[in-house]
Amino acid sequence: MTAPQPIKRQVGDCAVSGFRAGSGEPLVYLHGAGGGGDWLPFMESLSQNFEVIAFNHPGFGESDDPAWLRGIDDLAYFYLELIEDLGVDKAHIVGSSIGGWIALEMAIRSTERIATLSLSAPAGIHVRGLPKADIFILPPDQFAYSLFHDKAMADVLVGRLQAQNEAEQAVAYKNRTTSAKVSWQPYLYNPRLRNWLQRVRVPTSLIWGREDCVIPLGYATAFQELLPNASLTVIEECGHLPHLEKEGAFVGALVDFIDGARS
Amino acid sequence: MKVFLFHLMPYSYLDLDYTDKYNSCWVVLPNSYFDETKGMELYHRYLDELELGDQLGFDGVCVNEHHQNAYGLMPSPVVIAAALSRRTEQAKIAILGSAFGLRDNPLTLAEEHAMLDHLTKGRIITGMVRGVGAEYYSSGANPAYSHARFQEAHDLVVQSWTKPGPFEFEGSHYHFRYVNVWPRPVQKPHPPIWCPSQGSRETILWAAHPDRKYTYLHTYSPIGVAKRYMDMYREIAEEEYGYTSKPDQLGWAVLSYVAETDEIAYREAKEHIEAFFNKFLNLPFEMLFPPGYLTPASMKSVSSNKKHLSEEKTIDFLIENGMFACGSPETVRQILEERQKQLGFENILPMLQFGTLPKDLTRKNIEMFGREVMPHLQRTSAPKQTAEVSVA
């Protein structure tokens, strides 16, 4: 295993930090509301085939929290700039939850540098009659149990949350605050995104845990109808975070999809 | 000191067993728990209680804003203040406060407070609050912009009251091409502004600023905490801003119950004050502090105290910690005079109805407080305090 290389980039007045590892076609990972900052097993697996690039979004983790950051569109423009700045010609974009929403907001603006989109239970739209879990109001332990289908994995997360030191708590609060900034109301979606999803013509893969309690599986069907070029992989016995809960199936689905998109 | 009768107007008929099913009477408690017939009776009863305060000679009566809960039935304190305006004669009517920053158009509140200033012939005090964290769930306002919107809404409202209109206002959160509030308020330059808070360095830094010198009103906390924040106000005025603050820049809201003897007071108040703290004021941490509502520094200090927040509180704990003044008129008088010496405030706001306290006991409490405690308090004034007072 090669250690991931920490990276820092500055776009405009905002410096962001993250990791880079592996070689191959560039793959940019966009994390969800919980934040980035960890080099995770699924990234390690993907780095066998790709050059994996994973930043903390502006307002998350060690990255700057710029005053201009007010909405999800700011993050989309930031990443479009960042990818250009990295000199990446075409990237595979992979996003989880809010990260998937950022990816979609990028793609409706420009797919010039986007090879494929892989969206793991993305936020971004609202479907009537399909409420999302309130990620802000639940106490952390209850929230952990709503994230995972496997209670043992939730237990591990609860243990980690309880053991957080002050610095980790401060980062968690920063992440929650930025998540609220961009997604408090309308909750986890942009009413104006839906109409422009027709512009996203690049190969798109939706990956969803069947037991997702945060953004239920019904959203996958809605996205499939709205996105012109999207396939769906449902992962069994899995909650909102397939990349953590079913790492093997997640990586497998991703690699197969990108292989398929090449041919 | 000045004595203000503060009423929260709770839904005192709340079925207290609701906690078997719900973790709070805020945000998530279904409004099917509210009975319209009882609700109507309560509004009229509570208005009578505030009007009684005016008749007894309280310097002011106070109302406030909370949304979607059983804790307080005044989502619009302006409505209650309007109902009081022509039924009261001398008492100030303090709205403690209106949550200007929760509104997408704070000018509607500026207009309403200005109207009230006319209806009361200049007896309005405008409290400005951010609203408690739960309000951000109920209203949809984004807690991450809470401080910024509060301050910007304040600037907008004060300008609308003091600067000749029409003028443009372009802020970060509020944008108006025409600010031209009719009517302009009666009081000049504008109604007094108070800042109710449960303790916040940011609020104090802002309120104590020489451009504002607003009255900081401290609520609920143990006496040591109240003292820390009032000392902080004096210190900040002295050291950050170079002036000596006056005692009338400080106020203290305190739950109080007066009866014939200490023993009777304790017995009559017990279940109601405990219901107030444990059933009406039970806000889970995430509801109380949504993300961004507190600055990172405040979040850090609050988190370290997290366990204490959710503890059940007994009447003995509340009395020992100075959160509840309970006893005979003599006892309560002594407690409150002692608090004034310790804390150096000039405004005291007894909260004489709390939780499930019924009509007869509330009336007795208001009358005994008004006749046997208040006159003494109105004759005392805060000792000269300076910033050198030790910070506990």
Interface residues (C-beta under 8 A of the other chain):
Chain A: F136 I137 L138 P139 E166 Q169 A170 Y173 K174 R176 T177 T178 S179 A180 K181 W184 Q185
Chain B: V27 V28 Y136 Y137 G140 A141 N142 P143 A144 Y145 P284 F285 E286 M287 P290 P291 G292 P296 M299 K300 S303
